[in-house]
Structures are given as structure tokens and as C-alpha cells.
Amino acid sequence: MTWLYLLLAGIFEVVWATTMKLSEGFSNIKFSVMTVLGMFASFIFLALALKKLPLGLAYPLWTGIGAVGTIIVGVLLFKDEIPALTWVFVGLLIIGILGIKMTSGH
């Protein structure tokens, strides 16, 4: 369950970052509330994962999942234009996330 908690924490990080964008500087109440709820859920799942995972493992994985997920949402939902070379580094980030997970021993 620990890894599921960490994955959910990362997913909710993407949710709150996305809804923060949609809140238009917190001027849209619906998306503002969704942002706060997403943050709360992300932190709760991260806290649950941290019960069993070391901070130096869980935190970079959490932020990595959030970073990659947010880039993908930005491209798909907001039509963000990402240079080709940036995608190489996104791929390296994914490799880093998987490498940290596979070598963690947890």
C-alpha cells in the first residue's frame, strides 16, 4: 500500500497544480476549492507513504511524479509547447524516478 499512497500523492500533486492554473489566480472559487482539496489529499497520501518510506526516497519520487504529470497535463490540456530537447530531459526524469524506485530496496 505504501507505493500506492506515494503514487496517489503524486497524482494529487498534478491535480492541485492543474486546478490552481484553472483557478485563474484563485479568482474562480470552484477551482480554488479543488486546489486546496488536491493539496490536502496529496499531503495526506505523502504522509501515509512517509510512515514506511525514507524521506530521501519518497520526496523526490513524489515531486518527480508531480513534475512529469504536470508537464503532460500542460501539453495535453493547456497546449503548452515543450521543445524537443525538453522531452529528452523529461525522459531522463522518468528514468531517474524508475531508477530510484527500483534501487531503493523498499
MODELLER restraints for C-alpha pairs under 7 A, 6 or more apart:
rsr = mdl.restraints
at = mdl.atoms
rsr.add(forms.Gaussian(group=physical.xy_distance, feature=features.Distance(at['CA:2:A'], at['CA:49:A']), mean=4.94, stdev=0.5))
rsr.add(forms.Gaussian(group=physical.xy_distance, feature=features.Distance(at['CA:2:A'], at['CA:52:A']), mean=6.89, stdev=0.5))
rsr.add(forms.Gaussian(group=physical.xy_distance, feature=features.Distance(at['CA:3:A'], at['CA:49:A']), mean=6.89, stdev=0.5))
rsr.add(forms.Gaussian(group=physical.xy_distance, feature=features.Distance(at['CA:5:A'], at['CA:45:A']), mean=5.04, stdev=0.5))
rsr.add(forms.Gaussian(group=physical.xy_distance, feature=features.Distance(at['CA:5:A'], at['CA:46:A']), mean=6.62, stdev=0.5))
rsr.add(forms.Gaussian(group=physical.xy_distance, feature=features.Distance(at['CA:5:A'], at['CA:48:A']), mean=6.49, stdev=0.5))
rsr.add(forms.Gaussian(group=physical.xy_distance, feature=features.Distance(at['CA:5:A'], at['CA:49:A']), mean=5.47, stdev=0.5))
rsr.add(forms.Gaussian(group=physical.xy_distance, feature=features.Distance(at['CA:6:A'], at['CA:45:A']), mean=6.26, stdev=0.5))
rsr.add(forms.Gaussian(group=physical.xy_distance, feature=features.Distance(at['CA:6:A'], at['CA:46:A']), mean=5.69, stdev=0.5))
rsr.add(forms.Gaussian(group=physical.xy_distance, feature=features.Distance(at['CA:6:A'], at['CA:49:A']), mean=5.48, stdev=0.5))
rsr.add(forms.Gaussian(group=physical.xy_distance, feature=features.Distance(at['CA:6:A'], at['CA:62:A']), mean=6.42, stdev=0.5))
rsr.add(forms.Gaussian(group=physical.xy_distance, feature=features.Distance(at['CA:8:A'], at['CA:45:A']), mean=6.44, stdev=0.5))
rsr.add(forms.Gaussian(group=physical.xy_distance, feature=features.Distance(at['CA:9:A'], at['CA:41:A']), mean=6.94, stdev=0.5))
rsr.add(forms.Gaussian(group=physical.xy_distance, feature=features.Distance(at['CA:9:A'], at['CA:42:A']), mean=4.15, stdev=0.5))
rsr.add(forms.Gaussian(group=physical.xy_distance, feature=features.Distance(at['CA:9:A'], at['CA:43:A']), mean=6.62, stdev=0.5))
rsr.add(forms.Gaussian(group=physical.xy_distance, feature=features.Distance(at['CA:9:A'], at['CA:45:A']), mean=4.87, stdev=0.5))
rsr.add(forms.Gaussian(group=physical.xy_distance, feature=features.Distance(at['CA:9:A'], at['CA:46:A']), mean=5.28, stdev=0.5))
rsr.add(forms.Gaussian(group=physical.xy_distance, feature=features.Distance(at['CA:9:A'], at['CA:62:A']), mean=6.62, stdev=0.5))
rsr.add(forms.Gaussian(group=physical.xy_distance, feature=features.Distance(at['CA:10:A'], at['CA:42:A']), mean=6.68, stdev=0.5))
rsr.add(forms.Gaussian(group=physical.xy_distance, feature=features.Distance(at['CA:10:A'], at['CA:62:A']), mean=4.96, stdev=0.5))
rsr.add(forms.Gaussian(group=physical.xy_distance, feature=features.Distance(at['CA:10:A'], at['CA:63:A']), mean=6.80, stdev=0.5))
rsr.add(forms.Gaussian(group=physical.xy_distance, feature=features.Distance(at['CA:10:A'], at['CA:65:A']), mean=5.11, stdev=0.5))
rsr.add(forms.Gaussian(group=physical.xy_distance, feature=features.Distance(at['CA:10:A'], at['CA:66:A']), mean=4.94, stdev=0.5))
rsr.add(forms.Gaussian(group=physical.xy_distance, feature=features.Distance(at['CA:11:A'], at['CA:66:A']), mean=6.48, stdev=0.5))
rsr.add(forms.Gaussian(group=physical.xy_distance, feature=features.Distance(at['CA:12:A'], at['CA:38:A']), mean=5.39, stdev=0.5))
rsr.add(forms.Gaussian(group=physical.xy_distance, feature=features.Distance(at['CA:12:A'], at['CA:39:A']), mean=6.88, stdev=0.5))
rsr.add(forms.Gaussian(group=physical.xy_distance, feature=features.Distance(at['CA:12:A'], at['CA:41:A']), mean=6.38, stdev=0.5))
rsr.add(forms.Gaussian(group=physical.xy_distance, feature=features.Distance(at['CA:12:A'], at['CA:42:A']), mean=4.86, stdev=0.5))
rsr.add(forms.Gaussian(group=physical.xy_distance, feature=features.Distance(at['CA:13:A'], at['CA:38:A']), mean=6.78, stdev=0.5))
rsr.add(forms.Gaussian(group=physical.xy_distance, feature=features.Distance(at['CA:13:A'], at['CA:39:A']), mean=6.55, stdev=0.5))
rsr.add(forms.Gaussian(group=physical.xy_distance, feature=features.Distance(at['CA:13:A'], at['CA:42:A']), mean=5.62, stdev=0.5))
rsr.add(forms.Gaussian(group=physical.xy_distance, feature=features.Distance(at['CA:13:A'], at['CA:66:A']), mean=5.35, stdev=0.5))
rsr.add(forms.Gaussian(group=physical.xy_distance, feature=features.Distance(at['CA:14:A'], at['CA:66:A']), mean=5.21, stdev=0.5))
rsr.add(forms.Gaussian(group=physical.xy_distance, feature=features.Distance(at['CA:14:A'], at['CA:69:A']), mean=5.87, stdev=0.5))
rsr.add(forms.Gaussian(group=physical.xy_distance, feature=features.Distance(at['CA:14:A'], at['CA:70:A']), mean=5.24, stdev=0.5))
rsr.add(forms.Gaussian(group=physical.xy_distance, feature=features.Distance(at['CA:15:A'], at['CA:38:A']), mean=5.91, stdev=0.5))
rsr.add(forms.Gaussian(group=physical.xy_distance, feature=features.Distance(at['CA:16:A'], at['CA:34:A']), mean=6.96, stdev=0.5))
rsr.add(forms.Gaussian(group=physical.xy_distance, feature=features.Distance(at['CA:16:A'], at['CA:35:A']), mean=4.42, stdev=0.5))
rsr.add(forms.Gaussian(group=physical.xy_distance, feature=features.Distance(at['CA:16:A'], at['CA:38:A']), mean=4.66, stdev=0.5))
rsr.add(forms.Gaussian(group=physical.xy_distance, feature=features.Distance(at['CA:16:A'], at['CA:39:A']), mean=5.70, stdev=0.5))
rsr.add(forms.Gaussian(group=physical.xy_distance, feature=features.Distance(at['CA:19:A'], at['CA:31:A']), mean=5.31, stdev=0.5))
rsr.add(forms.Gaussian(group=physical.xy_distance, feature=features.Distance(at['CA:19:A'], at['CA:32:A']), mean=7.00, stdev=0.5))
rsr.add(forms.Gaussian(group=physical.xy_distance, feature=features.Distance(at['CA:19:A'], at['CA:34:A']), mean=6.31, stdev=0.5))
rsr.add(forms.Gaussian(group=physical.xy_distance, feature=features.Distance(at['CA:19:A'], at['CA:35:A']), mean=5.25, stdev=0.5))
rsr.add(forms.Gaussian(group=physical.xy_distance, feature=features.Distance(at['CA:20:A'], at['CA:31:A']), mean=6.67, stdev=0.5))
rsr.add(forms.Gaussian(group=physical.xy_distance, feature=features.Distance(at['CA:20:A'], at['CA:32:A']), mean=6.44, stdev=0.5))
rsr.add(forms.Gaussian(group=physical.xy_distance, feature=features.Distance(at['CA:20:A'], at['CA:35:A']), mean=5.45, stdev=0.5))
rsr.add(forms.Gaussian(group=physical.xy_distance, feature=features.Distance(at['CA:22:A'], at['CA:31:A']), mean=6.10, stdev=0.5))
rsr.add(forms.Gaussian(group=physical.xy_distance, feature=features.Distance(at['CA:23:A'], at['CA:29:A']), mean=6.98, stdev=0.5))
rsr.add(forms.Gaussian(group=physical.xy_distance, feature=features.Distance(at['CA:23:A'], at['CA:31:A']), mean=4.66, stdev=0.5))
rsr.add(forms.Gaussian(group=physical.xy_distance, feature=features.Distance(at['CA:23:A'], at['CA:32:A']), mean=5.25, stdev=0.5))
rsr.add(forms.Gaussian(group=physical.xy_distance, feature=features.Distance(at['CA:26:A'], at['CA:32:A']), mean=5.20, stdev=0.5))
rsr.add(forms.Gaussian(group=physical.xy_distance, feature=features.Distance(at['CA:50:A'], at['CA:58:A']), mean=6.69, stdev=0.5))
rsr.add(forms.Gaussian(group=physical.xy_distance, feature=features.Distance(at['CA:61:A'], at['CA:97:A']), mean=5.85, stdev=0.5))
rsr.add(forms.Gaussian(group=physical.xy_distance, feature=features.Distance(at['CA:64:A'], at['CA:97:A']), mean=6.43, stdev=0.5))
rsr.add(forms.Gaussian(group=physical.xy_distance, feature=features.Distance(at['CA:68:A'], at['CA:90:A']), mean=6.66, stdev=0.5))
rsr.add(forms.Gaussian(group=physical.xy_distance, feature=features.Distance(at['CA:74:A'], at['CA:80:A']), mean=5.33, stdev=0.5))
rsr.add(forms.Gaussian(group=physical.xy_distance, feature=features.Distance(at['CA:75:A'], at['CA:81:A']), mean=6.43, stdev=0.5))
